[in-house]
Amino acid sequence: MPLAGKKRKREQNHPYLDGNFAPIQQTLPLTRCSHVGIIPDELAGGQYVRNGGNPVTNEDLGRDAHWFDGDGMLCGVSFKRVKDSQGNNKILPEFVNQYILTDLYLSSLSMPSLRRPIAPSIATLVNPLSSLIAIICVVLRTVFLVILSFLAGSKQAIKKISVANTSVYYHDGRALAGCESGPPMRVTLPGLETVGWYDGRKAEGETYEAQDAKTYVFGGDGLVGFMKEWTTAHPKIDQATGEMILFHSTFAPPYVHYSIIPESKTPSLKSTLPCRLLNAPLPGVKSAKMMHDFGVSPTHTIIMDLPLSLDPLNLVKGKPVVEYNANKPSRFGIFPRRNPSAVRWFETSACCIFHTANTWDSLDSTGQVSNVNLLSCRLTSASLVFSAGNLEQPEIPQPKSLEEPIRSEKPISFFDSYDSDSEIDEESSLLAPPKRLSRHALTPRCDPTDEIDQCRLYYHSFCLSSTPDSANTITHQFALAALPFEFPSVRRSSEMSAARYVYGCSTTTSTSFGTALGRAIKIDALVKIDALTLVARGKANPPRSVTGCVDTRNIHRIMTSQDPEDPIKVFRMPEGWYAQEPRFVARRGVEREDDGFLLTYAFDESQLLPSGKCRPDARSELWVVDARNMTTLVCRVQLPQRVPYGLHGNWFPEDEVLGQRELTRVRSTERALGKEEDGSALGRVGMGLRRCVETWLT
């Protein structure tokens, strides 16, 4: 059901289908790019890739749509090693973008009359005004289209319902694209071709080995066994052991399953790594939840059972499919990495967490793990789920918590109004000097302890002592900084250890981010936070538990700081430019953890037409920012087309690009859609039935 239960007017484009959120229609093979500045040697041979939704069926702009919808599209910049005419080494940037050829994508191409995506929009499922009948109708439409895809003469059977549009990562010789609604999908580097679904053992299109027949895979038997294929888009890769740790969230008890995939390509580890763990049940979760991320330290795993339900059974209870209950606690289940049955549950005030930044252990004097520490982006409501679908957030009841929060007037989203407009007083080598901040921008607009609708980098420390006084105790829980902060990451080699620096996104404007009013999420600031320094300050001078904050400055005060040791640094985008999630690439031969570069896609919105649509010739850039000083723009790569604002990206160094597993075939639209139609009588009947039903359903 569209916004407010009414059909959207055709002239009112959905904010997540408009501007630089709008899908692009052209895919390009590796295409040479120009650049300004110096490409760091550390990028040679590697590739930056970002995933995001790009709906192929986009004719009906009056339909429900959500930022998390859309067919997965990978956009990458490869830094190819070449030699010039004098034989000198050079780095040539090349842009490539490709759809991820999922079953849904290929089936959509085979249905030319399709006006809406096959799968229902998340906006329909989360809309509090969607009736039970409306949701049943859209779900049945999807079921019918899936059944039709198996009829004789169909071009592509829909065996998995994932759009693989959320993340991209690397493990054991495979680049994988992920989304919670299915297993990972293997893709190739640097061409970004689709190989096939990965089942925890091998991917379609890979060479079959004899031991594969004896290896367990994701999923299971029974009516709901397929749900155990649904895999988090944020698995954790242990750089020390090579293990990939992940979970599977389902709609049926026990609701959460847990898997560990060892790395088999490292000969030195083959004999020491324990066997794989697949589909192990996690006890203690009582209902289906919206779970997106989790935490993993060298010894323990943290599963977050938060009061944000994602349960179809809510409909029969008169509740929306997605419901946030601020009167229920947030529960953190912590267990030894390979023993989920030994989970211990820790409870605290209600919150939402979509992304964790890092997890590490603290040891006592005997060398035993005393505490597990978690850094995450903590939200005080589920507003992002609704605002990303252009929906009004439901009324939030007053929460009951251990520390009763002070609630401000009207909740705002992380991506909503924060501070007034201003310009950063920093210089960048490839940017014009910006203007100095106005004085009115230096006054905080709210008490930093208020539990307004925030999203802040947050610290939890869970005590693992078994003594009665400290059993299942959260010894510390507070925000590190008052500025809004999301899409976090740390240096790869520092993951699962006490990483000092966390990188992420923020906003400096009061006009670019709206939620219920239909404006869309945009990022105009990249942030580096010295997490260890702020954690130490918080322990030395503890802020108010749960709602407290260590650094209470707003983002404009931070940007005017002249302190070279300031624990928070901000790279402000020029006026009208917006960034995406940054990824860190370390500089070679240095000891400082932050000595390296941040890579992010950037877009200049002066390329938008008065109507809000992008010019046909609009282009994006890939920016390389000095991560140590957070002021210098080292390089700008001009891309041949724009890259829509998307979700998660990753950096793949040269050794990963060169170390990919062999494969026998890749998916292609020609192979999938070029199949000859079944000319038998049964085939003709099946195709006729399919076309009739398709016409009715689309």
C-alpha positions in Angstrom: 0.0 0.0 0.0 1.5 3.4 -0.9 2.2 6.1 1.6 -0.7 7.0 3.9 -2.7 4.3 2.4 -3.3 6.2 -0.9 -1.9 5.9 -4.4 1.0 8.2 -4.9 0.4 10.8 -7.6 2.5 10.0 -10.7 4.1 13.5 -10.6 5.3 13.0 -7.1 8.4 10.8 -7.6 9.5 8.7 -4.7 12.6 10.3 -3.2 14.5 6.9 -3.4 13.7 6.6 -7.1 14.7 10.2 -7.9 17.8 12.3 -8.1 21.0 10.3 -7.6 19.0 7.6 -5.9 17.3 6.8 -9.2 18.5 3.6 -10.9 20.8 3.8 -13.8 20.1 1.9 -17.0 23.5 1.5 -18.5 26.1 -1.1 -17.5 29.7 -0.7 -18.6 32.6 -3.2 -18.9 36.0 -2.1 -17.6 36.2 1.5 -19.0 39.2 3.8 -18.8 38.8 6.8 -16.5 40.7 10.1 -16.2 41.9 11.4 -12.9 43.2 14.5 -11.1 45.9 14.1 -8.4 48.2 11.2 -7.6 46.9 7.7 -7.4 48.6 6.1 -4.3 50.8 3.0 -5.1 48.8 1.1 -2.5 45.8 1.0 -4.9 47.7 -0.6 -7.8 46.2 -3.9 -8.8 43.3 -3.6 -6.4 39.6 -2.7 -6.8 37.0 -0.7 -4.9 33.5 -2.1 -5.3 30.2 -0.8 -3.9 26.8 -2.7 -3.8 23.3 -1.2 -3.9 19.8 -1.6 -5.1 19.1 -0.6 -8.7 15.6 -1.8 -9.6 15.4 -3.0 -13.2 11.6 -2.8 -13.2 10.9 0.9 -12.4 8.1 2.1 -14.6 5.5 2.6 -11.8 6.8 5.5 -9.8 3.5 5.5 -7.9 4.4 2.2 -6.3 5.8 1.4 -2.9 9.5 1.6 -2.8 12.3 1.4 -0.2 16.0 2.2 -0.2 16.7 -1.4 0.7 14.7 -2.7 -2.3 16.1 -3.1 -5.8 18.1 -5.5 -7.9 21.7 -5.6 -6.7 24.2 -3.6 -8.8 27.9 -3.5 -8.3 29.9 -0.4 -9.2 33.7 -0.7 -9.1 36.9 1.1 -9.9 39.9 -1.2 -10.7 43.4 0.2 -10.6 45.2 -1.6 -13.4 48.9 -1.8 -13.6 50.2 -0.7 -17.0 53.4 0.6 -18.6 53.7 3.8 -20.5 55.5 4.3 -23.8 58.8 4.6 -21.9 58.3 1.4 -20.0 57.5 3.2 -16.7 54.9 1.7 -14.4 51.6 3.5 -14.3 48.2 3.0 -12.6 45.2 3.1 -14.9 41.8 3.5 -13.2 38.9 1.6 -14.9 35.2 1.8 -14.0 32.8 -1.1 -14.3 29.2 -1.7 -13.2 27.1 -4.8 -13.6 23.8 -6.1 -12.3 24.1 -9.1 -10.1 22.3 -11.8 -12.1 20.1 -13.2 -9.4 17.1 -15.4 -10.2 14.8 -12.5 -9.6 16.7 -10.2 -12.0 16.9 -12.7 -14.8 13.3 -13.6 -14.4 12.3 -9.9 -14.5 14.1 -9.6 -17.8 12.1 -12.5 -19.2 8.8 -10.7 -18.3 8.8 -7.6 -20.5 5.4 -6.5 -19.3 6.5 -6.4 -15.7 5.9 -2.9 -14.2 6.8 -3.7 -10.6 9.5 -5.8 -9.0 8.6 -9.5 -8.4 9.3 -9.4 -4.7 7.2 -7.1 -2.5 8.7 -3.8 -1.4 10.0 -3.6 2.2 7.9 -0.4 2.3 4.7 -2.4 1.9 5.7 -4.7 4.7 6.7 -2.0 7.2 3.9 0.4 6.4 1.7 0.5 9.5 -1.3 1.4 7.2 -0.8 -1.8 5.1 -3.8 -4.0 5.8 -3.6 -7.8 6.2 -5.4 -8.2 2.9 -3.0 -5.8 1.0 0.0 -7.7 2.3 -1.5 -11.1 1.5 -2.2 -9.8 -2.0 1.4 -8.7 -2.7 2.8 -11.8 -1.2 0.5 -14.1 -3.2 1.5 -12.1 -6.3 5.1 -13.0 -5.6 4.3 -16.6 -4.9 2.4 -16.9 -8.2 5.2 -15.4 -10.2 7.7 -17.7 -8.6 5.5 -20.7 -9.4 5.1 -19.5 -13.0 8.9 -19.4 -13.4 9.0 -23.2 -13.0 6.5 -23.8 -15.8 7.5 -25.4 -19.0 9.0 -22.8 -21.4 10.0 -20.4 -18.7 13.4 -18.7 -19.2 14.5 -18.6 -15.6 13.3 -20.5 -12.5 13.3 -18.4 -9.3 15.0 -20.7 -6.8 16.3 -18.0 -4.5 14.4 -14.8 -3.6 17.5 -12.7 -2.7 18.4 -9.6 -4.7 21.9 -9.6 -3.3 22.0 -5.8 -3.1 23.5 -5.0 0.3 27.2 -5.8 0.7 30.2 -7.2 -1.0 33.1 -9.0 0.8 35.9 -11.6 0.2 36.6 -15.0 1.8 38.6 -18.0 0.7 39.2 -17.0 -2.9 35.7 -15.7 -3.5 34.2 -12.2 -3.8 30.6 -12.5 -2.5 27.6 -10.2 -2.6 25.1 -10.5 0.3 21.6 -9.8 1.3 19.6 -11.2 4.3 16.9 -12.8 2.0 19.2 -15.5 0.6 22.7 -17.0 0.5 25.7 -15.1 -0.8 26.3 -14.7 -4.5 29.8 -15.1 -5.9 31.0 -12.5 -8.4 34.3 -12.1 -10.2 37.0 -9.4 -9.8 37.6 -7.1 -11.6 34.8 -7.7 -14.2 32.0 -8.1 -11.6 30.5 -11.0 -13.5 28.0 -13.2 -11.6 29.2 -16.7 -10.9 26.4 -18.3 -8.8 24.9 -18.8 -5.4 27.4 -19.9 -2.6 26.0 -22.6 -0.3 28.8 -22.6 2.4 30.7 -25.3 0.4 31.1 -24.0 -3.1 29.5 -21.7 -5.5 27.6 -22.6 -8.7 30.0 -22.4 -11.6 33.0 -23.7 -9.6 34.9 -26.9 -10.2 33.3 -29.8 -8.4 35.6 -31.7 -6.0 35.0 -35.1 -4.5 34.9 -33.9 -0.9 32.1 -31.5 -1.8 29.6 -34.4 -1.6 30.5 -34.9 2.0 30.3 -31.3 3.1 27.2 -29.8 4.7 25.7 -26.7 3.2 23.5 -23.8 4.3 19.8 -24.6 4.7 18.2 -27.9 5.6 15.3 -30.2 5.2 11.7 -29.6 6.0 9.2 -27.0 5.0 11.2 -24.1 6.4 14.7 -25.5 5.7 15.3 -22.9 3.0 15.1 -20.1 5.5 18.4 -21.2 7.0 20.0 -20.1 3.7 19.1 -16.5 4.6 22.5 -15.2 5.6 23.6 -11.9 7.2 25.0 -9.4 4.7 27.7 -8.6 7.3 29.7 -11.8 8.0 32.9 -11.3 10.0 36.2 -12.5 8.6 38.9 -13.4 11.2 42.2 -12.2 9.7 44.2 -14.4 12.0 42.4 -17.7 11.4 40.8 -17.1 8.0 37.4 -18.1 9.4 34.1 -16.5 8.1 31.5 -16.2 10.9 27.9 -15.6 10.0 24.3 -16.1 11.2 21.0 -16.9 9.6 17.8 -15.2 10.9 14.5 -16.9 10.1 10.8 -16.7 10.7 10.6 -20.1 12.5 12.0 -21.3 15.9 14.7 -21.3 16.9 14.8 -18.1 14.8 18.6 -17.8 14.6 21.2 -20.2 13.3 25.0 -19.8 13.3 27.7 -20.9 10.9 31.5 -20.8 10.7 33.3 -21.4 7.4 37.0 -22.1 7.6 39.4 -20.9 5.0 40.6 -23.9 2.9 43.0 -22.1 0.6 45.6 -21.5 3.3 47.8 -24.7 3.5 49.4 -23.7 6.7 46.0 -23.5 8.5 44.4 -26.6 7.0 45.6 -28.9 9.7 45.0 -26.5 12.6 41.6 -25.1 11.8 38.6 -26.9 13.4 35.9 -28.3 11.2 33.2 -26.1 9.8 30.1 -25.3 11.8 26.8 -25.0 9.9 23.3 -24.1 10.9 23.9 -24.5 14.6 20.8 -23.3 16.5 21.1 -20.3 18.9 18.8 -20.8 22.0 17.1 -17.9 23.7 15.6 -15.9 20.8 11.8 -16.0 21.3 10.5 -14.4 18.1 11.5 -13.4 14.6 13.6 -10.2 14.6 15.1 -7.8 12.1 18.8 -8.7 12.5 21.3 -7.1 10.2 24.7 -7.2 11.9 26.5 -8.7 14.9 29.8 -8.7 16.6 32.7 -11.1 16.7 35.9 -11.0 18.9 38.8 -13.4 18.7 37.0 -15.6 21.3 33.3 -14.7 21.5 30.3 -13.8 19.3 27.6 -11.3 20.0 24.1 -11.7 18.6 21.7 -8.8 19.1 18.1 -9.6 20.0 16.6 -6.1 19.8 13.0 -5.1 20.2 12.6 -4.7 16.4 10.4 -7.5 15.1 10.2 -8.7 11.5 7.5 -11.3 11.8 4.7 -12.2 9.4 2.7 -13.6 12.3 2.4 -10.0 13.7 -0.4 -9.6 11.1 -2.7 -12.1 12.8 -2.0 -10.2 16.1 -3.2 -6.9 14.5 0.4 -5.6 14.4 2.5 -4.5 11.5 5.1 -7.0 10.1 7.9 -4.7 11.3 7.3 -3.3 14.8 9.6 -1.5 17.2 8.6 -1.8 20.9 10.5 0.8 23.0 9.1 -0.8 26.2 11.0 -4.1 25.6 14.7 -4.5 26.4 17.5 -4.9 24.0 19.2 -8.3 24.6 22.8 -9.2 23.7 23.6 -12.9 23.5 27.3 -13.6 24.0 28.9 -17.0 23.6 32.2 -18.7 22.9 32.8 -18.6 19.1 32.2 -22.3 18.6 29.6 -23.0 21.3 26.3 -21.1 20.7 24.5 -23.3 23.1 26.5 -21.6 25.9 25.0 -18.2 25.2 24.6 -15.7 28.1 22.0 -12.9 27.7 22.6 -9.3 28.8 19.7 -6.8 28.9 19.6 -3.0 28.6 17.3 -0.3 27.4 15.6 -0.5 24.0 17.5 0.5 20.9 18.2 -0.4 17.3 21.5 -1.3 15.9 22.0 -1.9 12.2 25.8 -1.8 12.1 28.6 -2.7 14.4 32.0 -1.1 14.1 34.3 -3.5 16.0 34.4 -6.1 18.8 37.3 -7.1 20.9 38.3 -8.8 24.2 39.7 -7.5 27.4 41.9 -9.8 29.5 42.3 -10.0 33.2 45.6 -10.5 35.1 45.6 -14.2 34.4 45.1 -13.8 30.6 41.5 -14.9 30.7 38.8 -12.9 28.8 37.1 -10.7 31.4 35.0 -8.5 29.1 33.9 -8.4 25.5 33.7 -4.9 24.1 31.4 -3.7 21.3 31.4 -0.5 19.3 28.2 0.0 17.3 25.9 2.7 15.7 23.1 2.8 18.3 19.7 4.3 17.2 17.1 5.2 19.7 14.2 4.3 17.4 13.5 2.4 14.2 12.8 5.6 12.2 15.4 4.7 9.5 13.3 1.7 8.5 10.3 3.8 7.8 12.0 7.0 6.4 13.9 4.9 3.9 10.6 3.9 2.5 9.1 7.4 2.5 6.8 6.5 5.4 5.8 8.2 8.5 7.1 6.6 11.7 4.4 5.1 13.9 3.7 6.7 17.3 6.5 5.6 19.7 5.3 4.9 23.2 7.3 6.3 26.2 10.0 3.8 26.9 10.6 2.2 30.2 14.3 1.7 30.8 16.9 1.4 33.5 17.8 5.0 33.0 14.6 6.8 32.0 15.5 8.9 29.0 14.5 12.5 28.6 12.6 12.6 25.3 12.6 15.8 23.2 9.8 17.2 21.2 9.5 15.5 17.8 11.8 12.6 17.0 14.3 13.2 14.2 16.2 10.6 12.2 20.0 10.2 12.2 19.7 11.5 8.7 17.4 14.4 9.7 18.1 17.9 11.0 21.1 18.0 13.3 22.8 21.4 13.0 22.4 24.5 11.0 24.2 25.0 7.6 27.8 25.9 7.7 31.2 25.5 5.9 34.2 23.7 7.3 37.3 25.7 8.0 39.7 23.2 6.4 41.7 23.1 3.2 42.1 20.3 0.7 44.7 20.0 -2.1 42.1 19.4 -4.8 39.3 21.5 -3.4 38.7 25.3 -3.3 39.2 26.7 0.3 35.8 26.6 2.0 34.3 29.5 4.0 34.7 29.9 7.8 31.8 28.8 10.0 29.3 31.4 11.1 29.0 32.0 14.9 25.4 30.8 15.1 26.5 27.3 14.1 28.5 26.9 17.2 25.6 26.4 19.7 24.4 22.9 20.4 20.7 22.6 19.7 19.9 19.9 22.3 21.1 18.3 25.5 23.4 15.5 24.4 21.9 13.2 27.0 18.4 13.5 25.5 17.1 10.2 24.0 15.9 11.9 20.9 16.0 9.9 17.7 19.7 9.6 17.6 22.3 7.4 15.8 25.7 7.6 17.6 28.9 5.6 17.9 28.2 3.7 21.2 30.3 1.6 23.5 29.2 -1.5 25.4 31.4 -3.6 27.7 30.0 -7.0 28.8 31.4 -8.6 31.9 32.0 -12.3 31.5 32.7 -12.9 35.2 30.5 -15.7 36.8 30.5 -14.2 40.3 27.0 -13.4 41.6 27.7 -9.7 41.8 28.8 -9.3 38.2 27.1 -12.1 36.4 25.7 -10.9 33.0 26.5 -7.3 33.8 27.1 -4.5 31.3 29.8 -2.6 33.0 29.8 0.4 30.6 27.3 1.7 28.1 27.6 5.2 26.7 27.9 7.1 23.5 31.4 8.2 22.4 30.3 11.4 20.6 27.1 13.4 20.1 27.4 13.8 16.3 25.3 11.5 14.2 27.4 8.6 12.9 26.6 5.6 10.7 28.2 3.1 8.2 31.2 2.4 10.4 34.4 0.5 9.6 37.9 0.1 10.9 41.2 -0.8 9.3 40.9 -4.4 8.2 44.1 -5.6 10.0 42.7 -4.1 13.3 39.3 -5.8 13.2 38.6 -8.0 16.3 41.3 -6.1 18.2 41.3 -2.8 20.2 41.3 -0.7 17.0 41.9 3.0 17.8 40.1 4.6 14.8 36.6 4.1 13.5 35.6 5.7 10.2 32.0 6.5 9.1 29.5 9.0 7.7 27.7 12.0 9.2 25.7 15.1 8.2 26.3 18.8 8.8 23.1 20.2 7.3 19.6 20.8 8.5 18.0 20.8 5.0 19.3 17.8 3.2 17.9 15.0 5.5 14.2 14.5 6.1 12.3 11.4 7.0 8.6 11.5 7.1 8.5 14.5 4.8 9.9 12.4 2.0 13.5 13.8 1.7 16.2 11.2 1.3 19.3 10.2 3.1 22.5 12.0 1.9 26.0 12.1 3.4 28.1 15.3 3.3 30.7 14.5 5.9 33.2 11.7 6.5 34.3 11.2 10.1 37.2 9.6 11.9 36.8 8.9 15.6 39.6 8.0 18.0 37.5 5.4 19.8 40.0 4.2 22.3 40.7 7.8 23.6 37.0 8.5 24.0 36.4 5.1 25.7 39.2 5.8 28.2 37.7 9.2 28.9 34.4 7.6 29.5 35.8 5.1 31.9 37.8 7.8 33.8 34.8 10.2 34.0 31.7 8.1 33.4 28.8 9.8 31.7 25.2 9.0 32.6 24.6 5.3 31.9 22.8 4.4 28.7 22.0 8.0 27.7 25.3 9.6 28.5 27.9 10.9 26.0 31.6 11.4 26.3 32.2 14.1 23.7 29.1 16.4 23.7 30.2 18.8 20.9 28.1 19.2 17.8 29.8 18.6 14.4 30.4 22.3 13.7 32.3 22.8 16.9 34.4 19.8 16.0 35.2 21.2 12.6 36.4 24.5 14.0 38.8 22.7 16.5 42.4 23.6 16.1 43.6 20.8 18.4 45.9 18.5 16.5 45.1 15.8 19.0 41.3 16.2 18.7 39.8 12.6 18.9 37.3 13.5 16.2 38.2 14.6 12.7 35.7 15.6 9.9 36.2 15.7 6.2 33.5 18.1 5.0 32.2 17.6 1.4 32.1 20.8 -0.7 28.7 22.4 -0.9 26.3 20.4 -3.1 28.5 17.3 -3.1 27.5 14.1 -1.3 29.5 11.0 -0.4 28.8 7.3 0.3 30.2 4.8 2.8 34.1 5.1 2.9 36.5 2.3 3.1 40.0 2.4 4.5 43.2 1.4 2.6 46.4 1.3 4.6 49.6 2.9 3.4 52.5 0.5 3.1 55.4 0.4 5.5 53.9 2.6 8.3 53.1 1.9 11.9 50.3 4.4 12.6 46.9 2.7 12.4 45.3 5.7 10.6 48.1 6.2 8.0 46.2 5.4 4.8 43.4 6.5 2.6 39.6 6.6 2.5 37.8 5.7 -0.7 34.3 6.9 -1.4 32.0 7.7 -4.3 31.1 11.4 -4.6 28.4 13.2 -6.6 27.8 16.8 -7.4 24.1 17.6 -7.2 24.5 20.7 -9.4 24.0 18.1 -12.1 20.3 17.7 -11.1 17.6 19.3 -13.3 15.1 21.7 -11.8 12.7 18.7 -11.6 15.1 16.9 -9.3 16.0 14.3 -11.9 19.6 13.7 -12.9 20.9 15.0 -16.3 21.5 12.1 -18.7 25.2 13.0 -18.8 25.6 13.2 -15.0 28.7 11.6 -13.7 30.1 10.6 -10.3 33.7 10.5 -9.0 35.8 8.3 -6.8 37.6 10.3 -4.2 40.7 9.3 -2.3 41.0 11.1 1.0 44.0 11.2 3.3 42.7 9.3 6.4 45.5 10.6 8.7 44.8 14.4 8.4 41.2 14.1 7.1 41.6 17.3 5.1 43.6 16.4 1.9 41.9 15.1 -1.2 44.6 13.1 -2.7 43.0 12.0 -6.0 39.7 12.4 -7.9 38.8 9.7 -10.5 36.2 11.0 -13.0 33.8 8.1 -13.8 32.0 7.7 -17.2 28.6 7.8 -15.5 27.0 8.4 -12.2 26.9 5.9 -9.3 23.6 6.0 -7.4 23.7 6.5 -3.7 23.9 2.9 -2.5 24.7 0.7 0.5 28.0 -1.0 1.4 31.3 -1.2 -0.4 34.7 -2.8 0.1 38.3 -2.6 -1.0 39.9 -5.7 -2.6 43.7 -5.6 -2.6 45.7 -7.0 -5.5 46.4 -10.3 -3.8 42.7 -11.0 -3.4 42.0 -10.1 -7.1 44.7 -12.4 -8.2 43.9 -15.2 -5.7 40.3 -16.0 -6.8 39.3 -19.6 -7.2 38.9 -21.1 -10.6 35.5 -21.4 -12.1 33.9 -23.2 -15.0 31.3 -20.7 -16.0 29.5 -17.5 -15.2 25.9 -16.5 -15.4 24.9 -14.4 -18.4 21.6 -12.9 -19.6 22.2 -14.5 -23.0 22.5 -18.0 -21.5 19.5 -17.5 -19.2 17.2 -15.8 -21.7 18.4 -17.3 -24.9 16.8 -20.7 -24.1 14.6 -22.0 -26.8 10.9 -22.1 -25.9 9.4 -25.6 -25.4 7.5 -26.3 -28.6 5.5 -29.2 -27.2 1.8 -28.9 -26.6 2.4 -28.9 -22.9 5.0 -26.2 -23.3 2.8 -24.0 -25.4 0.0 -24.4 -22.9 2.4 -23.5 -20.0 3.7 -20.4 -21.8 0.2 -19.3 -22.7 -0.9 -19.7 -19.1 2.1 -17.8 -17.9 1.6 -14.9 -20.2 -2.0 -14.5 -19.2 -1.2 -14.6 -15.5 1.8 -12.3 -15.9 -0.4 -9.7 -17.7 -2.9 -9.9 -14.9 -0.3 -9.7 -12.1 1.9 -6.9 -13.5 
